[in-house]
Amino acid sequence: MFNFLKKNTKNQEKNNGKALFALSGLHCSSCTLLIDSTLEDLPGVLKSQSNYAQQKTLVEFDETKTSIEKLRQAIEKTGYQAKLIK
């Protein structure tokens, strides 16, 4: 009945990418909340999970709508440095 939804989901998953960034300049866990909300406001970002203790953020995104460079720039606009790990 809802097979069309499953096809769209599978096609979207093919375009999904993940990027792991090392962060610097974080002072508290509120910094990670700012990064996550900034990233999740970008078109194409599906999920952002930042970890203050590890000083990292993992971003799931649609590669047809945004790029790793745009993600990095968005993080740096919040005042923190981001270096792509993988």
N, C-alpha and C positions, 0 to 999 in steps of 0.2 A: 504494500500500500504506500509506503513512504520510501521506496527505493531511490527516488530522485534525490532525496536528502543524503543518502549514503554515498552516492556517486559524487556529489558536490564535496562532501567531507573528504573523500579519498583524493580528489583532485587538489583540494586545498592543502592536504597533508604533504603532497609531493612538492609543493612550493615552500613548505615551512623549513626554516633554518634555525639554528641555535648559535648563539655567540656567548662566549664566556670572557668577561673582562676582569682584569685585576684593577682594583680601585686604590687611589691614594688621596689623602686629604680628608678622610672621614673622621669626624670627632665623636659621633654618637650614633645610636640606631635611628634617630630622626633623619640623619643624612641619607640613610638607605631608603627611607620612606619617600623622601623628596625625589631621589633617583628613580625609584619604581613608578611613582605617579607621573613623573615627566616622561619616562619612556612609554608607559601605557597610554599616554595621550597622543602618541605619534601614530599616524595611519600605518597599519600593517603590523603593529606590535601586538602580539597575542598575550604575552605574559612576561613579567619581569620579576625576578626573585633576587634580591640583594641580601648579602649577609655581612653584617658589620664585623663580626668576629673573624671571618675569613678574608674580609676586605675584597669581596668578589661580587659580581652580579652575573646572572644567567638570564639571557633574553631569548625568548622564542618569538619568531617573526615570520611574516610572509615575504619571501625574497622578491616577489613581483611588485611589492608596494613600498619597500624600504631597503636600505643597505646597511652593512656593518659600519661603514663610514658615517652615515647619518646617525646611527645609534651612538657611536663614539662622540660625535659632535654634540648630541643632545646631553649626554652625561657631562661633558666638559662645560657646557653652558650653565650647568647648575653649580659650577665652581670646583669640581673635583676632576682629577686626572683618571683616564681610563686607558688601559693597554690591553689589546686583544691577546688572550691566551690561546683560545681555539674557537 
